[in-house]
Amino acid sequence: MSTQFRPGLEHIAAYKPGKSVSAPGGGPSYKLSSNENPFAPLPSVVDRVSGILSGSIHRYPDIAGTPVVHALAQRLDVPVEHITLGAGSVEIAGQIVHALTAPGDEVVFAWRSFEAYPILTRVAGAVPVQVPLDADHGHDLEAMAAAITERTRVIFVCNPNNPTGTVVDARSLEDFLAKVPEHVTVVIDEAYEHFNEAADSPDGIDCYRRHPNVAVLRTFSKAYGLAGLRIGYAISHDALAEHLRKVALPFGVSALAQEAAVASLEAEEELNERVETLKSERARLTAALQQLDFLEVVPSQANFVWLPLGEATARAAEAFEAGGVAVRPFPGEGIRISIGTPEANDRVVEIAKALGAVL
C-alpha cells in the first residue's frame, strides 16, 4: 500500500541552501552562497555559550526566551509582550503565515525576493501572489497594492530585498501602507537592516509604532553572526504576538541561541565594527565589479551583491565555482554573491574579470 501524502505538496519546492565548492588544485575556496557573516563569533559570545554547554543543556530552554526578549525590549523601547522569538526570522515568517491564513487565502510578496516566502505560504495551504520587481530590481509597491484582493491576509516587504539588495523608500512605503486594508498584516522583513545605509529607507519599528497592522522581522543570523544557532525575532502588536506564541514550536529556540543572543547584544559595539568592515568591503567589491563594462551590478544595502545575468547565470556560476568560489545562482535571473573576507572578495573580482569570455 503506497503512502498517501497531503495534496499540494507536489507544488512545494524544497529550499535550496547555498553550497560549498572545492578549489582546483587544493587551493583556498570560499563559500559566498549563503549570506553568512564571514567572521567567527566574538570570544565573549563563545564564553557564554560554553558555559551553557558545560552546565545545563540537559534542561529545556526558557520557552519564552525571557532574557533575550527583555534585552530586546529595553534596547528597542517596545513592550516585552510585543516580541516573539523563533529559530531564525524565517521560522517566525512561517508562524505569521500559519497564524493569519486559512487554505486559499493569499500572501503577497515581491519576486524575486526571499526564496522561503512561497514555500512557507504553500506549506500553510495559502496561495502565493508574486509581484514582479520593477526595472530597478526593487519592490513595485504600486503593483503590490493593486494585487490585494479580498483573500489577501499577509504582505511581505523584504527591506533590504534578498537577493537584489535594493530598498524601498520611506515615502513610497507610507503611501503603500495607506492603501492596505487594516485587516491585512504587512510584514517588514529587516534581516539585513544593519547593513542598510540608505538615508531614505524606512525604519520598520517606526512603521510598527504607527500602524497596528505592521509587524517587523529581524534576525541574529547576519550581522551578529549566529546563523548556526538559529534565533530571530518579530515585533508585532498584542493580538498577533499572542497568536504567534500559539503556533510556535515549543522550545524551538535553544538555550545556546538565547545566551549567544544576549551576549551579542551586550557586545553590539564590537559587532558593529565588523558590520562596518563588511560595508566597506561591499563598497570595494561593488566598485571593482562596476568597472567591468560587461557586468551589471545592482547597488546593494545588504551583505551581498546581485548580478542580474539572465540566461548567462549558469555559465557565470560555473566559472565562479571552477575558481573556488561558491555563489548563489537563480537560474535565468542572476547571481547573488555574499560579502566575504578581503581575500574572498579579491578572488571574486579576479574571476569576474574573466567572465567576459563566457557571457
Secondary structure, 3 states (H helix, E strand, C coil): CCCCCCCCHHHCCCCCCCCCCCCHHHCCCEECCCCCCCCCCCHHHHHHHHHHHCCCCCCCCCCCCHHHHHHHHHHHCCCHHHEEEECCHHHHHHHHHHHHCCCCCEEEEEECCCCHHHHHHHHCCCEEEEEECCCCCCCCHHHHHHCCCCCEEEEEEECCCCCCCCCCCHHHHHHHHHHCCCCCEEEEECCCHHHCCCCCCCCHHHHHHHCCCEEEEEECCCCCCCCCCCCEEEECCHHHHHHHHHHCCCCCCCHHHHHHHHHHHHCHHHHHHHHHHHHHHHHHHHHHHHCCCCCCCECCCCCEEEECCHHHHHHHHHHHHHCCEECEEECCCEEEEECCCHHHHHHHHHHHCCHHHCC
